């Protein structure tokens, strides 16, 4: 068991560290996206607090949104129109799926319906993946189904390491209350045990639910046995799981009806204010109109299902096709179980308190992976069992270099990603993709640095790089956008932007302390 825990833990600790760190950041992906979109951020927080929109005003906005989509994206199979958002009651947005299958957005002038190409003070809005980069990397490594399979295997290895770790450490709960600082290997083991025991239920839950919510991809045999292979059968399965199936276009034209009529009926049926209107098969006699509600945050915090109200209509007849009350789930017990697993994994219940709990537990899990990888090398730096014969010393030197890049190097890459958002030209072609290239390029450079420099020097230099990038992030934002912490907190109460910069300052301080601890050390 000890051998299994050691080697299974080592080979996957680097990947799991990356998954945990980016997953922890993904808890606040919306706040990160908000900070990385400073033009929109300034607009939203300058606006008055959101208030109910009069029926006549909402009718106009829905009509303008539909008119824009009919002119610019008439061939799209789905139109989604938001007449208001949480931060700005003077907002109008339209969404659709582009030809590449991506989710595209246009912000429109609520008075004219014209697309807005600029943000605050007339500045061009910078394209960015924002915090969604961390979400995508966390579960699929930006590699589609291949990445999903890799993270699933890593999650299984994590469950193996957790179980074997409990069996191996017979005094694990006693050791949780013991920490001996400045004791070298003993201190690293104490730290590893403490964070592992502290978050043990969370770690089991997050690994299991991460596998469970991807079960359709990872365990397709039941699906194939019941529905058969092929894209059409997969669509039918998803329809059965999530509610009424999409219908095919009939080929007969149908004029767009007054959307406000459906919005008002839906409000009465589901008991929620309208969040958005979704039109399937627009312009066709098979057209369906779905009206979705705004979740009451106080109510949403009391349930694990994060579904809002929804009413679906036939556009041709006006008939109500389906009604979902807030918190209810389409598709029965199977869909409810799937949604509950997803909510548990993604902290989509319980409000801000749950998000902070997940963030802290995620950091502890990240620390467990890091201390485990470091402990492996601390134990073998001066003595090892010649497991790889004459190449043993070279193998361990490689492991030490990868350790540096996987732990400190990834932190540098995450900070560099935020720096790229401020330093890359706003009108750069494929700008969002260049932010990702900076992330992976800096991470690769950190790996080269970790392999070429002596381990102790590499640790110190990369930790100082983390400290510098994080501490200087707020001044960088001030220089490049004119925005700063005093304005964010005192001027417009923009706690999302302030939270990103305050968290970066804290991370920089922790990295600086770790670098100072490394002075004169070989650990």
GUTOR-497902 format. One record per residue (C-alpha): y, z, x; residue number from 1. Coordinates in steps of 0.2 Angstrom, whole numbers. Layout:
north = Y | up = Z | east = X | num = NUM
...
! end
This chain:
north = 0 | up = 0 | east = 0 | num = 1
north = 12 | up = 4 | east = 14 | num = 2
north = 9 | up = -13 | east = 22 | num = 3
north = 11 | up = -22 | east = 6 | num = 4
north = 27 | up = -13 | east = 2 | num = 5
north = 34 | up = -16 | east = 19 | num = 6
north = 30 | up = -35 | east = 21 | num = 7
north = 32 | up = -39 | east = 3 | num = 8
north = 49 | up = -30 | east = 3 | num = 9
north = 55 | up = -38 | east = 19 | num = 10
north = 52 | up = -56 | east = 15 | num = 11
north = 60 | up = -55 | east = -2 | num = 12
north = 74 | up = -42 | east = 2 | num = 13
north = 86 | up = -55 | east = 8 | num = 14
north = 84 | up = -66 | east = -8 | num = 15
north = 84 | up = -51 | east = -19 | num = 16
north = 100 | up = -44 | east = -10 | num = 17
north = 108 | up = -60 | east = -14 | num = 18
north = 102 | up = -60 | east = -32 | num = 19
north = 107 | up = -42 | east = -35 | num = 20
north = 125 | up = -44 | east = -27 | num = 21
north = 129 | up = -60 | east = -36 | num = 22
north = 121 | up = -52 | east = -52 | num = 23
north = 132 | up = -37 | east = -50 | num = 24
north = 148 | up = -47 | east = -48 | num = 25
north = 142 | up = -58 | east = -64 | num = 26
north = 144 | up = -42 | east = -74 | num = 27
north = 162 | up = -45 | east = -74 | num = 28
north = 161 | up = -64 | east = -73 | num = 29
north = 175 | up = -66 | east = -86 | num = 30
north = 187 | up = -55 | east = -76 | num = 31
north = 183 | up = -65 | east = -60 | num = 32
north = 186 | up = -82 | east = -70 | num = 33
north = 202 | up = -75 | east = -77 | num = 34
north = 209 | up = -70 | east = -59 | num = 35
north = 203 | up = -87 | east = -53 | num = 36
north = 213 | up = -96 | east = -66 | num = 37
north = 230 | up = -88 | east = -63 | num = 38
north = 240 | up = -101 | east = -73 | num = 39
north = 230 | up = -97 | east = -89 | num = 40
north = 230 | up = -79 | east = -84 | num = 41
north = 249 | up = -78 | east = -84 | num = 42
north = 250 | up = -88 | east = -100 | num = 43
north = 238 | up = -77 | east = -109 | num = 44
north = 246 | up = -60 | east = -104 | num = 45
north = 264 | up = -66 | east = -108 | num = 46
north = 259 | up = -70 | east = -126 | num = 47
north = 260 | up = -58 | east = -140 | num = 48
north = 244 | up = -48 | east = -144 | num = 49
north = 233 | up = -58 | east = -156 | num = 50
north = 236 | up = -57 | east = -174 | num = 51
north = 228 | up = -65 | east = -189 | num = 52
north = 234 | up = -83 | east = -192 | num = 53
north = 240 | up = -88 | east = -209 | num = 54
north = 229 | up = -99 | east = -219 | num = 55
north = 241 | up = -113 | east = -218 | num = 56
north = 244 | up = -112 | east = -199 | num = 57
north = 225 | up = -111 | east = -196 | num = 58
north = 223 | up = -127 | east = -208 | num = 59
north = 235 | up = -136 | east = -197 | num = 60
north = 227 | up = -131 | east = -180 | num = 61
north = 209 | up = -135 | east = -186 | num = 62
north = 216 | up = -152 | east = -192 | num = 63
north = 224 | up = -155 | east = -175 | num = 64
north = 209 | up = -150 | east = -166 | num = 65
north = 198 | up = -162 | east = -176 | num = 66
north = 211 | up = -176 | east = -174 | num = 67
north = 211 | up = -174 | east = -155 | num = 68
north = 192 | up = -174 | east = -154 | num = 69
north = 191 | up = -190 | east = -166 | num = 70
north = 203 | up = -199 | east = -154 | num = 71
north = 197 | up = -193 | east = -137 | num = 72
north = 178 | up = -189 | east = -139 | num = 73
north = 173 | up = -197 | east = -155 | num = 74
north = 155 | up = -200 | east = -148 | num = 75
north = 151 | up = -182 | east = -145 | num = 76
north = 138 | up = -175 | east = -156 | num = 77
north = 146 | up = -158 | east = -157 | num = 78
north = 164 | up = -153 | east = -159 | num = 79
north = 169 | up = -135 | east = -157 | num = 80
north = 187 | up = -130 | east = -162 | num = 81
north = 195 | up = -113 | east = -158 | num = 82
north = 211 | up = -110 | east = -168 | num = 83
north = 214 | up = -93 | east = -159 | num = 84
north = 207 | up = -83 | east = -145 | num = 85
north = 207 | up = -64 | east = -140 | num = 86
north = 221 | up = -65 | east = -128 | num = 87
north = 233 | up = -77 | east = -136 | num = 88
north = 237 | up = -80 | east = -155 | num = 89
north = 246 | up = -96 | east = -150 | num = 90
north = 231 | up = -105 | east = -144 | num = 91
north = 221 | up = -120 | east = -149 | num = 92
north = 206 | up = -126 | east = -139 | num = 93
north = 192 | up = -139 | east = -142 | num = 94
north = 175 | up = -140 | east = -133 | num = 95
north = 161 | up = -153 | east = -133 | num = 96
north = 146 | up = -158 | east = -122 | num = 97
north = 151 | up = -172 | east = -110 | num = 98
north = 139 | up = -186 | east = -104 | num = 99
north = 132 | up = -176 | east = -90 | num = 100
north = 127 | up = -162 | east = -103 | num = 101
north = 141 | up = -150 | east = -97 | num = 102
north = 152 | up = -140 | east = -108 | num = 103
north = 169 | up = -147 | east = -107 | num = 104
north = 186 | up = -139 | east = -114 | num = 105
north = 203 | up = -145 | east = -118 | num = 106
north = 218 | up = -134 | east = -122 | num = 107
north = 229 | up = -141 | east = -135 | num = 108
north = 247 | up = -138 | east = -141 | num = 109
north = 245 | up = -129 | east = -157 | num = 110
north = 261 | up = -137 | east = -164 | num = 111
north = 256 | up = -156 | east = -160 | num = 112
north = 238 | up = -156 | east = -155 | num = 113
north = 243 | up = -164 | east = -138 | num = 114
north = 232 | up = -159 | east = -123 | num = 115
north = 240 | up = -147 | east = -111 | num = 116
north = 239 | up = -152 | east = -93 | num = 117
north = 249 | up = -137 | east = -86 | num = 118
north = 248 | up = -119 | east = -86 | num = 119
north = 261 | up = -105 | east = -83 | num = 120
north = 278 | up = -111 | east = -77 | num = 121
north = 272 | up = -129 | east = -78 | num = 122
north = 260 | up = -127 | east = -64 | num = 123
north = 244 | up = -138 | east = -64 | num = 124
north = 229 | up = -128 | east = -70 | num = 125
north = 216 | up = -127 | east = -55 | num = 126
north = 198 | up = -133 | east = -59 | num = 127
north = 186 | up = -119 | east = -55 | num = 128
north = 169 | up = -112 | east = -59 | num = 129
north = 176 | up = -95 | east = -58 | num = 130
north = 164 | up = -80 | east = -61 | num = 131
north = 151 | up = -92 | east = -68 | num = 132
north = 147 | up = -97 | east = -50 | num = 133
north = 139 | up = -79 | east = -48 | num = 134
north = 130 | up = -81 | east = -65 | num = 135
north = 122 | up = -97 | east = -60 | num = 136
north = 118 | up = -92 | east = -42 | num = 137
north = 110 | up = -75 | east = -49 | num = 138
north = 97 | up = -83 | east = -60 | num = 139
north = 94 | up = -101 | east = -53 | num = 140
north = 103 | up = -102 | east = -36 | num = 141
north = 112 | up = -117 | east = -41 | num = 142
north = 95 | up = -126 | east = -40 | num = 143
north = 90 | up = -129 | east = -59 | num = 144
north = 72 | up = -125 | east = -64 | num = 145
north = 67 | up = -124 | east = -45 | num = 146
north = 79 | up = -110 | east = -42 | num = 147
north = 74 | up = -102 | east = -58 | num = 148
north = 56 | up = -102 | east = -52 | num = 149
north = 61 | up = -95 | east = -35 | num = 150
north = 71 | up = -80 | east = -43 | num = 151
north = 56 | up = -77 | east = -55 | num = 152
north = 44 | up = -75 | east = -40 | num = 153
north = 56 | up = -64 | east = -31 | num = 154
north = 57 | up = -53 | east = -47 | num = 155
north = 38 | up = -52 | east = -47 | num = 156
north = 39 | up = -47 | east = -29 | num = 157
north = 52 | up = -34 | east = -33 | num = 158
north = 40 | up = -26 | east = -46 | num = 159
north = 26 | up = -26 | east = -33 | num = 160
north = 38 | up = -18 | east = -20 | num = 161
north = 43 | up = -5 | east = -33 | num = 162
north = 26 | up = 0 | east = -38 | num = 163
north = 19 | up = 1 | east = -20 | num = 164
north = 35 | up = 10 | east = -15 | num = 165
north = 31 | up = 24 | east = -28 | num = 166
north = 13 | up = 25 | east = -23 | num = 167
north = 17 | up = 25 | east = -4 | num = 168
north = 31 | up = 39 | east = -5 | num = 169
north = 22 | up = 53 | east = -13 | num = 170
north = 37 | up = 65 | east = -10 | num = 171
north = 49 | up = 52 | east = -17 | num = 172
north = 57 | up = 63 | east = -30 | num = 173
north = 59 | up = 78 | east = -17 | num = 174
north = 66 | up = 66 | east = -5 | num = 175
north = 79 | up = 60 | east = -17 | num = 176
north = 88 | up = 77 | east = -15 | num = 177
north = 87 | up = 75 | east = 4 | num = 178
north = 99 | up = 66 | east = 15 | num = 179
north = 101 | up = 69 | east = 33 | num = 180
north = 116 | up = 60 | east = 41 | num = 181
north = 117 | up = 53 | east = 58 | num = 182
north = 98 | up = 54 | east = 61 | num = 183
north = 95 | up = 35 | east = 64 | num = 184
north = 79 | up = 29 | east = 55 | num = 185
north = 77 | up = 45 | east = 45 | num = 186
north = 95 | up = 43 | east = 38 | num = 187
north = 91 | up = 25 | east = 33 | num = 188
north = 75 | up = 30 | east = 24 | num = 189
north = 84 | up = 44 | east = 15 | num = 190
north = 97 | up = 32 | east = 9 | num = 191
north = 84 | up = 19 | east = 4 | num = 192
north = 74 | up = 32 | east = -6 | num = 193
north = 89 | up = 40 | east = -14 | num = 194
north = 96 | up = 24 | east = -22 | num = 195
north = 79 | up = 18 | east = -26 | num = 196
north = 74 | up = 33 | east = -36 | num = 197
north = 92 | up = 35 | east = -44 | num = 198
north = 90 | up = 17 | east = -52 | num = 199
north = 72 | up = 16 | east = -54 | num = 200
north = 72 | up = 14 | east = -73 | num = 201
north = 86 | up = 1 | east = -71 | num = 202
north = 77 | up = -9 | east = -58 | num = 203
north = 61 | up = -10 | east = -68 | num = 204
north = 71 | up = -15 | east = -83 | num = 205
north = 82 | up = -28 | east = -75 | num = 206
north = 67 | up = -36 | east = -66 | num = 207
north = 56 | up = -37 | east = -81 | num = 208
north = 69 | up = -43 | east = -93 | num = 209
north = 74 | up = -56 | east = -80 | num = 210
north = 57 | up = -63 | east = -81 | num = 211
north = 55 | up = -61 | east = -100 | num = 212
north = 71 | up = -71 | east = -105 | num = 213
north = 64 | up = -86 | east = -95 | num = 214
north = 47 | up = -85 | east = -102 | num = 215
north = 48 | up = -102 | east = -110 | num = 216
north = 50 | up = -110 | east = -93 | num = 217
north = 39 | up = -98 | east = -83 | num = 218
north = 24 | up = -97 | east = -96 | num = 219
north = 24 | up = -113 | east = -106 | num = 220
north = 5 | up = -113 | east = -111 | num = 221
north = 7 | up = -106 | east = -128 | num = 222
north = 22 | up = -117 | east = -132 | num = 223
north = 12 | up = -133 | east = -126 | num = 224
north = -3 | up = -127 | east = -136 | num = 225
north = 6 | up = -125 | east = -152 | num = 226
north = 20 | up = -139 | east = -151 | num = 227
north = 14 | up = -151 | east = -138 | num = 228
north = 23 | up = -158 | east = -123 | num = 229
north = 39 | up = -169 | east = -124 | num = 230
north = 58 | up = -166 | east = -127 | num = 231
north = 57 | up = -168 | east = -146 | num = 232
north = 44 | up = -154 | east = -147 | num = 233
north = 54 | up = -143 | east = -136 | num = 234
north = 69 | up = -146 | east = -148 | num = 235
north = 58 | up = -141 | east = -163 | num = 236
north = 53 | up = -125 | east = -154 | num = 237
north = 71 | up = -120 | east = -150 | num = 238
north = 76 | up = -124 | east = -168 | num = 239
north = 62 | up = -113 | east = -175 | num = 240
north = 67 | up = -100 | east = -163 | num = 241
north = 85 | up = -100 | east = -167 | num = 242
north = 88 | up = -106 | east = -185 | num = 243
north = 90 | up = -122 | east = -194 | num = 244
north = 85 | up = -137 | east = -184 | num = 245
north = 98 | up = -151 | east = -180 | num = 246
north = 97 | up = -166 | east = -191 | num = 247
north = 98 | up = -184 | east = -185 | num = 248
north = 113 | up = -195 | east = -189 | num = 249
north = 110 | up = -205 | east = -205 | num = 250
north = 121 | up = -219 | east = -199 | num = 251
north = 132 | up = -218 | east = -215 | num = 252
north = 151 | up = -213 | east = -212 | num = 253
north = 159 | up = -198 | east = -219 | num = 254
north = 177 | up = -193 | east = -218 | num = 255
north = 181 | up = -176 | east = -210 | num = 256
north = 184 | up = -164 | east = -224 | num = 257
north = 197 | up = -150 | east = -224 | num = 258
north = 190 | up = -137 | east = -212 | num = 259
north = 201 | up = -123 | east = -218 | num = 260
north = 191 | up = -124 | east = -235 | num = 261
north = 175 | up = -120 | east = -226 | num = 262
north = 183 | up = -107 | east = -215 | num = 263
north = 190 | up = -97 | east = -229 | num = 264
north = 173 | up = -97 | east = -238 | num = 265
north = 164 | up = -92 | east = -223 | num = 266
north = 176 | up = -77 | east = -220 | num = 267
north = 172 | up = -71 | east = -237 | num = 268
north = 153 | up = -73 | east = -235 | num = 269
north = 151 | up = -65 | east = -217 | num = 270
north = 166 | up = -52 | east = -218 | num = 271
north = 173 | up = -57 | east = -202 | num = 272
north = 189 | up = -67 | east = -196 | num = 273
north = 186 | up = -84 | east = -190 | num = 274
north = 183 | up = -87 | east = -172 | num = 275
north = 178 | up = -105 | east = -171 | num = 276
north = 172 | up = -120 | east = -181 | num = 277
north = 158 | up = -131 | east = -175 | num = 278
north = 155 | up = -148 | east = -182 | num = 279
north = 138 | up = -156 | east = -179 | num = 280
north = 136 | up = -175 | east = -181 | num = 281
north = 155 | up = -177 | east = -184 | num = 282
north = 159 | up = -193 | east = -195 | num = 283
north = 142 | up = -195 | east = -201 | num = 284
north = 135 | up = -190 | east = -219 | num = 285
north = 123 | up = -178 | east = -210 | num = 286
north = 138 | up = -168 | east = -204 | num = 287
north = 136 | up = -149 | east = -204 | num = 288
north = 150 | up = -137 | east = -202 | num = 289
north = 146 | up = -120 | east = -194 | num = 290
north = 159 | up = -106 | east = -195 | num = 291
north = 158 | up = -92 | east = -183 | num = 292
north = 166 | up = -75 | east = -184 | num = 293
north = 175 | up = -63 | east = -172 | num = 294
north = 164 | up = -48 | east = -168 | num = 295
north = 172 | up = -31 | east = -172 | num = 296
north = 171 | up = -23 | east = -155 | num = 297
north = 168 | up = -5 | east = -162 | num = 298
north = 153 | up = -11 | east = -172 | num = 299
north = 146 | up = -22 | east = -158 | num = 300
north = 145 | up = -7 | east = -146 | num = 301
north = 133 | up = 1 | east = -158 | num = 302
north = 120 | up = -13 | east = -158 | num = 303
north = 110 | up = -22 | east = -145 | num = 304
north = 111 | up = -38 | east = -154 | num = 305
north = 128 | up = -46 | east = -150 | num = 306
north = 127 | up = -60 | east = -163 | num = 307
north = 143 | up = -62 | east = -174 | num = 308
north = 143 | up = -68 | east = -192 | num = 309
north = 140 | up = -87 | east = -195 | num = 310
north = 139 | up = -98 | east = -211 | num = 311
north = 133 | up = -115 | east = -210 | num = 312
north = 138 | up = -129 | east = -223 | num = 313
north = 133 | up = -146 | east = -228 | num = 314
north = 149 | up = -156 | east = -226 | num = 315
north = 144 | up = -169 | east = -238 | num = 316
north = 140 | up = -157 | east = -253 | num = 317
north = 149 | up = -141 | east = -248 | num = 318
north = 132 | up = -132 | east = -250 | num = 319
north = 129 | up = -116 | east = -240 | num = 320
north = 114 | up = -119 | east = -229 | num = 321
north = 113 | up = -102 | east = -220 | num = 322
north = 122 | up = -86 | east = -219 | num = 323
north = 120 | up = -74 | east = -204 | num = 324
north = 129 | up = -57 | east = -206 | num = 325
north = 135 | up = -49 | east = -190 | num = 326
north = 121 | up = -42 | east = -179 | num = 327
north = 108 | up = -52 | east = -188 | num = 328
north = 96 | up = -64 | east = -179 | num = 329
north = 90 | up = -81 | east = -184 | num = 330
north = 72 | up = -85 | east = -181 | num = 331
north = 63 | up = -68 | east = -185 | num = 332
north = 55 | up = -55 | east = -174 | num = 333
north = 52 | up = -67 | east = -160 | num = 334
north = 70 | up = -72 | east = -159 | num = 335
north = 76 | up = -54 | east = -161 | num = 336
north = 64 | up = -49 | east = -146 | num = 337
north = 71 | up = -63 | east = -135 | num = 338
north = 89 | up = -58 | east = -139 | num = 339
north = 86 | up = -40 | east = -136 | num = 340
north = 79 | up = -44 | east = -119 | num = 341
north = 94 | up = -55 | east = -115 | num = 342
north = 106 | up = -42 | east = -121 | num = 343
north = 97 | up = -28 | east = -110 | num = 344
north = 98 | up = -40 | east = -95 | num = 345
north = 116 | up = -46 | east = -97 | num = 346
north = 124 | up = -30 | east = -103 | num = 347
north = 130 | up = -39 | east = -119 | num = 348
north = 131 | up = -23 | east = -129 | num = 349
north = 140 | up = -6 | east = -127 | num = 350
north = 156 | up = -13 | east = -122 | num = 351
north = 165 | up = -9 | east = -106 | num = 352
north = 156 | up = 7 | east = -102 | num = 353
north = 139 | up = -2 | east = -102 | num = 354
north = 146 | up = -15 | east = -90 | num = 355
north = 152 | up = -2 | east = -78 | num = 356
north = 136 | up = 7 | east = -79 | num = 357
north = 127 | up = -10 | east = -75 | num = 358
north = 139 | up = -13 | east = -61 | num = 359
north = 136 | up = 4 | east = -53 | num = 360
north = 117 | up = 2 | east = -55 | num = 361
north = 118 | up = -15 | east = -48 | num = 362
north = 127 | up = -10 | east = -33 | num = 363
north = 114 | up = 4 | east = -30 | num = 364
north = 100 | up = -9 | east = -32 | num = 365
north = 110 | up = -20 | east = -19 | num = 366
north = 111 | up = -5 | east = -7 | num = 367
north = 92 | up = -2 | east = -9 | num = 368
north = 88 | up = -20 | east = -4 | num = 369
north = 100 | up = -19 | east = 11 | num = 370
north = 94 | up = -2 | east = 17 | num = 371
north = 76 | up = -8 | east = 16 | num = 372
north = 79 | up = -23 | east = 26 | num = 373
north = 89 | up = -13 | east = 39 | num = 374
north = 76 | up = 1 | east = 39 | num = 375
north = 63 | up = -12 | east = 44 | num = 376
north = 72 | up = -17 | east = 60 | num = 377
north = 77 | up = 1 | east = 64 | num = 378
north = 59 | up = 6 | east = 64 | num = 379
north = 54 | up = -9 | east = 75 | num = 380
north = 69 | up = -12 | east = 86 | num = 381
north = 61 | up = -2 | east = 101 | num = 382
north = 43 | up = -2 | east = 96 | num = 383
north = 32 | up = -14 | east = 86 | num = 384
north = 14 | up = -18 | east = 84 | num = 385
north = 14 | up = -35 | east = 92 | num = 386
north = 10 | up = -42 | east = 75 | num = 387
north = 15 | up = -60 | east = 81 | num = 388
north = 8 | up = -59 | east = 99 | num = 389
north = 19 | up = -66 | east = 112 | num = 390
north = 32 | up = -72 | east = 99 | num = 391
north = 34 | up = -55 | east = 92 | num = 392
north = 50 | up = -51 | east = 100 | num = 393
north = 58 | up = -68 | east = 95 | num = 394
north = 52 | up = -66 | east = 77 | num = 395
north = 60 | up = -49 | east = 76 | num = 396
north = 76 | up = -56 | east = 84 | num = 397
north = 76 | up = -69 | east = 71 | num = 398
north = 74 | up = -56 | east = 57 | num = 399
north = 88 | up = -46 | east = 64 | num = 400
north = 100 | up = -61 | east = 64 | num = 401
north = 95 | up = -66 | east = 46 | num = 402
north = 98 | up = -48 | east = 41 | num = 403
north = 116 | up = -49 | east = 47 | num = 404
north = 119 | up = -65 | east = 38 | num = 405
north = 110 | up = -60 | east = 22 | num = 406
north = 119 | up = -44 | east = 20 | num = 407
north = 136 | up = -45 | east = 28 | num = 408
north = 137 | up = -64 | east = 28 | num = 409
north = 134 | up = -65 | east = 10 | num = 410
north = 149 | up = -53 | east = 7 | num = 411
north = 160 | up = -64 | east = 18 | num = 412
north = 155 | up = -79 | east = 8 | num = 413
north = 159 | up = -71 | east = -9 | num = 414
north = 176 | up = -66 | east = -2 | num = 415
north = 179 | up = -83 | east = 5 | num = 416
north = 175 | up = -91 | east = -12 | num = 417
north = 190 | up = -81 | east = -19 | num = 418
north = 201 | up = -86 | east = -4 | num = 419
north = 196 | up = -105 | east = -7 | num = 420
north = 202 | up = -103 | east = -25 | num = 421
north = 220 | up = -99 | east = -19 | num = 422
north = 220 | up = -110 | east = -3 | num = 423
north = 213 | up = -127 | east = -9 | num = 424
north = 225 | up = -139 | east = -16 | num = 425
north = 226 | up = -138 | east = -35 | num = 426
north = 225 | up = -156 | east = -38 | num = 427
north = 210 | up = -159 | east = -25 | num = 428
north = 197 | up = -171 | east = -32 | num = 429
north = 181 | up = -161 | east = -37 | num = 430
north = 190 | up = -145 | east = -33 | num = 431
north = 178 | up = -133 | east = -41 | num = 432
north = 164 | up = -141 | east = -31 | num = 433
north = 174 | up = -138 | east = -15 | num = 434
north = 175 | up = -120 | east = -19 | num = 435
north = 156 | up = -119 | east = -19 | num = 436
north = 155 | up = -129 | east = -3 | num = 437
north = 166 | up = -116 | east = 5 | num = 438
north = 155 | up = -102 | east = -1 | num = 439
north = 139 | up = -110 | east = 6 | num = 440
north = 147 | up = -117 | east = 22 | num = 441
north = 154 | up = -99 | east = 26 | num = 442
north = 137 | up = -92 | east = 23 | num = 443
north = 129 | up = -104 | east = 34 | num = 444
north = 142 | up = -101 | east = 48 | num = 445
north = 138 | up = -82 | east = 46 | num = 446
north = 120 | up = -86 | east = 49 | num = 447
north = 123 | up = -95 | east = 65 | num = 448
north = 135 | up = -81 | east = 70 | num = 449
north = 121 | up = -68 | east = 67 | num = 450
north = 108 | up = -78 | east = 77 | num = 451
north = 119 | up = -82 | east = 92 | num = 452
north = 128 | up = -65 | east = 94 | num = 453
north = 120 | up = -49 | east = 100 | num = 454
north = 115 | up = -39 | east = 84 | num = 455
north = 126 | up = -24 | east = 86 | num = 456
north = 141 | up = -36 | east = 89 | num = 457
north = 136 | up = -47 | east = 75 | num = 458
north = 136 | up = -33 | east = 63 | num = 459
north = 153 | up = -26 | east = 68 | num = 460
north = 161 | up = -43 | east = 68 | num = 461
north = 155 | up = -48 | east = 51 | num = 462
north = 159 | up = -31 | east = 43 | num = 463
north = 177 | up = -33 | east = 50 | num = 464
north = 177 | up = -50 | east = 43 | num = 465
north = 172 | up = -43 | east = 26 | num = 466
north = 185 | up = -30 | east = 27 | num = 467
north = 199 | up = -42 | east = 32 | num = 468
north = 195 | up = -55 | east = 18 | num = 469
north = 194 | up = -41 | east = 5 | num = 470
north = 209 | up = -31 | east = 10 | num = 471
north = 220 | up = -46 | east = 12 | num = 472
north = 215 | up = -54 | east = -5 | num = 473
north = 229 | up = -46 | east = -15 | num = 474
north = 243 | up = -51 | east = -2 | num = 475
north = 235 | up = -69 | east = -2 | num = 476
north = 237 | up = -70 | east = -21 | num = 477
north = 255 | up = -63 | east = -20 | num = 478
north = 260 | up = -77 | east = -7 | num = 479
north = 251 | up = -91 | east = -16 | num = 480
north = 255 | up = -87 | east = -34 | num = 481
north = 269 | up = -75 | east = -34 | num = 482
north = 258 | up = -63 | east = -44 | num = 483
north = 254 | up = -45 | east = -37 | num = 484
north = 247 | up = -29 | east = -42 | num = 485
north = 263 | up = -20 | east = -49 | num = 486
north = 266 | up = -35 | east = -60 | num = 487
north = 248 | up = -35 | east = -66 | num = 488
north = 247 | up = -17 | east = -70 | num = 489
north = 265 | up = -12 | east = -74 | num = 490
north = 272 | up = -28 | east = -80 | num = 491
north = 259 | up = -36 | east = -92 | num = 492
north = 244 | up = -24 | east = -92 | num = 493
north = 233 | up = -37 | east = -85 | num = 494
north = 218 | up = -26 | east = -80 | num = 495
north = 206 | up = -40 | east = -77 | num = 496
north = 216 | up = -47 | east = -63 | num = 497
north = 221 | up = -30 | east = -56 | num = 498
north = 203 | up = -25 | east = -57 | num = 499
north = 197 | up = -39 | east = -46 | num = 500
north = 210 | up = -35 | east = -33 | num = 501
north = 207 | up = -16 | east = -33 | num = 502
north = 188 | up = -19 | east = -32 | num = 503
north = 191 | up = -30 | east = -17 | num = 504
north = 202 | up = -17 | east = -9 | num = 505
north = 189 | up = -4 | east = -11 | num = 506
north = 175 | up = -16 | east = -4 | num = 507
north = 186 | up = -19 | east = 11 | num = 508
north = 188 | up = -1 | east = 14 | num = 509
north = 169 | up = 2 | east = 13 | num = 510
north = 166 | up = -13 | east = 25 | num = 511
north = 179 | up = -6 | east = 37 | num = 512
north = 171 | up = 11 | east = 37 | num = 513
north = 154 | up = 4 | east = 40 | num = 514
north = 161 | up = -7 | east = 55 | num = 515
north = 169 | up = 9 | east = 62 | num = 516
north = 152 | up = 18 | east = 61 | num = 517
north = 144 | up = 4 | east = 71 | num = 518
north = 156 | up = 7 | east = 86 | num = 519
north = 144 | up = 11 | east = 100 | num = 520
north = 129 | up = 10 | east = 89 | num = 521
north = 114 | up = -2 | east = 90 | num = 522
north = 109 | up = 1 | east = 72 | num = 523
! end
